[in-house]
Amino acid sequence: MVTAEDLFATLKTDFADYLNKKLDAAVAVEFARVYDIIDVSFPEIIVGVAFHIVVSEKEIILSTDNTIPANNSETLEKQLTDFLELNLN
């Protein structure tokens, strides 16, 4: 199983390029990590933290606390989920 530290490093180095190639766009992506929680933000699209990734020894959980979905939030979530699946298998 991957650690939060390893996943954070992978996200920081590879996710923005992956996302922008998939969407043919130039989306800014920001990350923050505290212990086993990684926050993912798209400051030009969604105000605040868009997604939380919680990494444990048994699983990785992707969640959001945005009560008002932004435009393209489902697309961003799908691309993040696809990236995680590709990099964790």
Long-range contacts (C-beta under 8 A, 24 or more apart in sequence): 1-57, 1-58, 2-55, 2-60, 2-87, 2-88, 3-55, 4-33, 4-35, 4-36, 4-37, 4-38, 4-53, 4-55, 5-33, 7-38, 7-53, 7-55, 7-60, 7-84, 7-87, 8-33, 8-38, 10-87, 11-38, 11-40, 11-83, 14-83, 14-87, 15-40, 15-80, 15-83, 18-79, 18-83, 19-76, 19-79, 19-80, 19-83, 22-79, 22-82, 23-75, 23-79, 27-76, 40-80, 42-76, 45-70, 45-71, 45-72, 45-73, 45-76, 46-70, 46-73, 46-76, 50-76, 51-76, 51-77, 51-80, 53-84, 60-84, 60-88
